[in-house]
Amino acid sequence: MLKQLIVRRFKSIKEATVALSQLNLFVGANSAGKSSAIQALMLALDNNMIGADEQLCEMVHLRASSFNELRCFVLNAKSFEIHLDDVPFMFRPADDNMIQTTVQRNSDKVGEYTNILYLPAMRNADLSHVGINSSPRNNPLGRNGEYVIDYYYNHRKDVLPQSLIVDKSLETLEGQVNYWLNKLTGYNIQVLLQGSEYQVHFEDPNKKMLSPIHVGTGISFIVELLIVCLSAKKGDVIIIENPEIHLHPSAQASIIDFLAMIAANSSAQLFIESHSDHLFNGIRRLLHEEKLKLNEVSVYYFTRDENGLSSAQEVQLSQYGGLKNYIPGMFDQFDEDLDAILK
């Protein structure tokens, strides 16, 4: 498990040091640096197996960008650094136009390979037309999660580890995905391969089969999340941006229970970027209920100053869900609105 992430001069981040746990939650306003921290993590993981010599960097999960787009423009940075634990990566321009990027791992240690399961905020919401992944070994879910259904179809009969099986009568990926989907939404999913496309249908509580366009968009988003998390193996890194998309507050509060279970039982490490106070308060509730240990979770609040530079501040929680350090602007809109109503 990764213990620490350090980012210097990357995009809007001047410097940020983040202590990591099994379940990591990044929160903050729009353009505060949360996504930049996630992208820095993925960029380092994509280049985890390189040698010590400087070479062109790989951008498997991060959409191809020029060095000029990745460096901290405010500081006019000529390089940027990303540290995973005690393994530092140095990134520099490979040409005078700052288009290509080189990377050097300044350590003799060989980084342990980690599989990345990534669901971006702009992931595929239309499950009516889902294609076949032509290179599943290189990126099984696709760059934007567009092949989650393809992965599910090809692995639906895989037997999951006992630690991930809640209903003992349903030991496969298909069984557990439908168990959780039914528990959270009342629906089940059915996937068929028709030619070069997958046909996805959802079975409602009355056993009626519906196409994805006839159920709430949140159902499509939540089933993708379930598939990715239940597919995780030991040592995997799961990165999910905005898991609360299109979900009712009660479902948002429930999904954190599932994510905490995955973090605790799969031996995978979760990184969640979110704007949801329900996820944040759900973590506090799980701590209070002693279903989550303090050393299993890290929460960081990202802010951006008047110069456009981002920083990360640790949100200090107690073992019973208390908040040790109040940070102005963090999930206090409800209180502000209530104060305005009550005068």
N, C-alpha and C positions, 0 to 999 in steps of 0.2 A: 504493500500500500504506500502511495506517495504521502510524505509527511509535510512537505513544504513547497510552496511555489513562490519564486521571486521574479518580478518583472521590472525591467529598467528600460526607459526610453522607448517604449513600444506604444505606438499610436498616441492616445491621450495620457498614458500612464507614465509619469516621471519615475516613480519607484513605488512598488507595492510588495509587501511581504505578507503572505497568507499561510497560516498554519492549517494543515489539512487533516481531516478526519474521514471516517467511513462515509458520512453523509455531509455534504457541503452545500450551503445555501448562499448564493450571492444575490443581494437585493440592492435597491437604489433607484433613483430617478432615471428617466430616459437619458441616454448618452452620458451616463455617469462613469462608465468604464467597465461595467459588468461583462459585456460581450467581448471587450478587448482582453480581459483577463482569461475568459474562456478560450478565445482564439490563440492567445499566447500558450496556454496549456496544450492545445491540440497541435500547434506548430512544433513545440518541443517533442511531443510524443511521436509525431510523424517522422521526426529526425532522430529518434531514440537509438537506432542501431547503426548510425554512421560511425566511421572511424575518427581518429583524432585529427586527421588532416582536413583542411578546409576544402569544401566542395559545394556544389550547387544544392540548395536546400529543397526538400520535398514538401509539397503542399497537397496532401491527399485529401484532408477533410476541410481545410481552409480554402476557400475559393481563390484561385490564382491571383495574386496581387503583386504589384511592383514593390521594390524596396522603399521607394518614395512614399507609398501609401501606408507602409507598415511602421516606418520610423516615427518618432515623436517630432512632428513638424514644428511645434511651438518652441522646442529646444534646439531646432536645427540639428538634430542628432545625426551623426555619421555612422552610428552602429546602435544595436540594441541587444540586450541580454535577457535570457530566460533561464532560470535555475530550477531544476527538478531535484529536490533534496540537495545533495552536495555535488550534483553533476551540472556544471554550467554550460550553456550554449551561447556562442557569440555569433551574431548575424551582421553581415556587412554587405555593401553593394558590390556586385560583380563587374560593374561597368560604370563609366563616367556619367551615364544618363540615369543611374540609380533605378534600373529596370529589374534586372535579375538579382537574386539574393544568394549569398554564400553563407554557409554555416560551419562552425567548428566547435566540436565538443572538447572543452578544455579539461579533460579528465581521462585517466587510463582505465577507469571503470567502464565496463560494458553494460549499457542500460538494459534492464530486463524488458523483454518485449511485452507490450501491453496492447490488447485489442481494444479499439475505440468503437463504442456504440453511440452514435450521435443523432439526436433529433433536434434540428434547428427550429427556430420560431417560424420560419417560412416553409415548413415542411408541407408535404402534399396533403391537401384536405379532401381532394376528390378521389374517392376509391371506386368510382364507377368504371374507370379505365386505368388499369394497372398493368404495366408491361413486365417482361421477363428481364432479369439482370443478366447481362452478358459476361460480367466479370465478378462473380460473387466472392472469389477468393481475395481479391484486392480490396474491395469495399462492399461487404455483404448487404449493407442497408442503403447504399447510394450516398451521394454527397448531401442530399437534402431529405433523406429518409424516404425517397421515392420507391425503394425496393423492399420496404418492410413486409408487405404482403407476400412478395416473392420468397423472402426468407421464411416467413411463417408457413407457407404452403410446403416448402421443401423440408421443413424441420418439425412439422406439426405432430408427427408421431414419435418424436424423440422423447425418451423418458427423462424427466427432470430429476435433479438431486432431491433426496428426501427432505432436505431443509426448506425447499421451496414448495413442497406439496402440502396444501392446506386440506383439501378434500382428498383423502387417501384412495378413493375410488376412481380418481381422475389423475393418473400419474404422468400423462403426456403434456407437452407444450399446449396442444389444442385443448385438452381438458382443463388445465389451469387458467389459460386465457379466458375460456368461456365461464369458468367458475367466478373469476374476478369481474368480468364484464357483466355477468348477470347480477352479481352482488351489488355492483356500483350503479348499474343502469337498468337492469331488468331485461337486457337483450343478450342474445347469443350471436356468434358470427359463423358464417359458412363461406368457404372459398372453393371455387371450382376453376380448373384451367380449361379455357375454351380457345383453341388455336394458339395465338401468340399473346393472349390477354387473360387476366384473371377476372372472374366474375365474383364479386363480393355481395353477399346478402346478409341482412340482419333479421333474426327471428325475434318478433316482439313478444310480450307476455302472453298474447293470445295465440301464439304459434303461427302467426302470419309472417311470411317471408317478404322483406322489404328491401328495395335497392338503397344504397347509401344516400341518394338525394332525397329520400322520403323519411329519413330519420334526422335528428338534430346533428349539426356539425360536430358537436362535442363528442358524440359517440365515435365518430371516425378518429378523432384525435386521441381519445382515451384508449381505444383498442391498439393503436400504434404504440402508445406508451407501455401498455401491458405486454405486448409482444417483445419489445426491446428489453424490458427489465427482466422478464422471465427467461429470456434467452441468454442472459449474462452468465459467464463462467468465472471461476476464480482468477483474480488478477485483472479482469476487464475494467475499463473505465467507461462509465455510462454518463453521458452529458446530455441534459435535456433543457432546452430553453423554453420557458413559459409553459410548464405542464398544465397550467390552469386555463389555457385557451379554450373559450366557448363552454366552460363548465360553470354550473350553478355553484354558489358559495358552499352549499352542503357537500357537493361532490368534490370541491377543492379541499375541504376539510378532511374528507375521507381518503383522497388520493395520497395524502402525506402518510397515512397509516400504511398504505401499500408500499410506498417508497422506502419508509423506515424498515419495513420487513425485508425488503430486497437488500438494503444496505447491511442489515444484521445477519442475514442468512445465506446470501449468495457469495460472500467474500469478494464481491465487486465493489468498486468505489464510485459513489454517485456525486455528480456535480449538477446542481439545479440553479438555474437563473430564473428569477421570478419577480413579479410585481404584486404578488398576492399576500395580503396580510393573513389570509386564512391558512396558507401553508406555514407562514412564520408562527402564528399562534398555535397551529397544529403541532409543531415541534415542541413548543412550550407545554402543551397539554400532554404530549407523550412523555416528556420528562417528568411532569407532575404525577402521571399515572405509573411511573417507573417502567414504562415499556421501551424507553430509550435512555441510554446512559450518557452522561455529560461528555465523556471522552469519545463518544461515537458521532458527535455532531459539531460542526463549525459553521458560524453565521458571520458574514462580512457585509458591511454596508458601504457602498461606493458613492463618493461625492465628487463633484467637479468644481474647482475654484474659479475665481474671476478671470484667471489667465487661460482657462480651458484645460488645466491639468487635473488628472484624476488621482484619487487616493482611496485606500481601503482601510476601514476601521472595524476592528473586531467587535461584535455584539456579545457582551459578556452575560451569559445565562447562569442561573443557579441550577442545582440538580433537580429542584422541584418546580422549574419553569419560571422562576422569577427573573426579572430584568435588572441587572446590576448597574448598567450605564445607559441612561436615557440619551438618545441621539436625536436632536431636533430634526424634524422632517421625515423621520422614519415611521411610516404607518400611523401617522397621527391625524390624518384627514378626517376620519370619523369623529374624533373628539372636537376638531375645529368646527365641523358642520353642526354637531350637536350643541356646541357653545353658541353658535350663531342663532340656532333655532330657539334655544332657551334664554338667550340674551344674558 
